[in-house]
Amino acid sequence: MENIRWIILALAIITVFLHINIWVSENGYQRIRSLSSQINEQIEINQVLKDRNNALQAEIDNLQSGNESIEERARSDLGFIKDDEIYYFVVE
C-alpha cells in the first residue's frame, strides 16, 4: 500500500510538472498559438500573391495571343495612333 501511494504521488508530481511545462515554457502553448497565427497570416499573403500571379499570367497570355491586345495596350498606355488617324486632345 505504501508503494502505491509513492507511485501515485510521483505520477501526480510528474503530471503537474508536464502541465506547467506545456503552459509556461518557451515552446509551450503560447508559442504554438503565435506560430499558428503567423501561419494564417502567411496563408493570406500567399493567396493575395497567387491572385496577382494569376492576373499577370492572364495578361501575358492575352498579350501573346494576338496583335489586338498589344495594340490596345500601346494605345492606352503609350498613346500610339495609327497612320490614318487624327489625334484630338480635348481640354476640359
N, C-alpha and C positions, 0 to 999 in steps of 0.2 A: 504494500500500500504506500509505503514511504517513497519508493522509487517512482511510482506512478505520479505522485504529487510533484516530484522534482522534474519529471519529464514534461508534465503539463505546464509547470512554471517556466521551464526553459522554452517550450514552444510558444507560450504567450509572450515572453520577452522577445523572442526572435520575430514573432508576428508584429509586435509593436515597433520594433526597430525597422522592419521592412516597410511598414506603412509610413513611418516618419521619413525614411529614405526616399520613398516614392513621392511624397508630397513636398518635401523641403529641399531635396538635393538639386544640384546644378543640372542634372539630366532627368529631372522628375517631370511631374505633371505640367507644371507651368511652362517648361521648355517645350514639351510636346504641343501644348496649345499655341505657343508662339510660332513654332515651326509649321503647324497646321495653318495658321493664319497667313504666314508667308507663302505657303504653297498655294493657297486660294488666290492671293494677290497675283502670284506669278501666272497662274492659270488664266486669270482675266487679262493680264498683259499679253500673254501668248495668243489669246483669242483675238484681241484687237490687231495684233501683228499679222495673224493669219488672214483676217479680213482684208487688211491693207494689201498683203501679198496677192490675195485673190483678185482684188480690184486692179492692181498693177499688171497682173498676168492677163487679165481680160483686156486691158488697154493694149498690151503688147500684141496679143493675138489679133485684136482689131486692126492695129497698125500693119501687121504682117499680112493680113488677109487681102488688102486691096488698096488702090490709089485713092478711093473716096475718103477714107478716114485720114489718110495723110494730107490730102488737100484740105479737108475740113480743119485739121489741126493747124496747118500752115496759115489758113485764112484767119482763124480766130486768135491764135497766139502770136503770129508774126506779122499779120496784116497784109499778107500776099493777095494780089489780084491777078486775074488773067489778062492777057494782052488786049483782048477786045472789050474789056470792062473799063468803066469810068468810076473812080472812087469819089464819093461825096462825103464830106465831113460836116456834120450839122452841129453847130454850137447852140446850146440852149441857154 
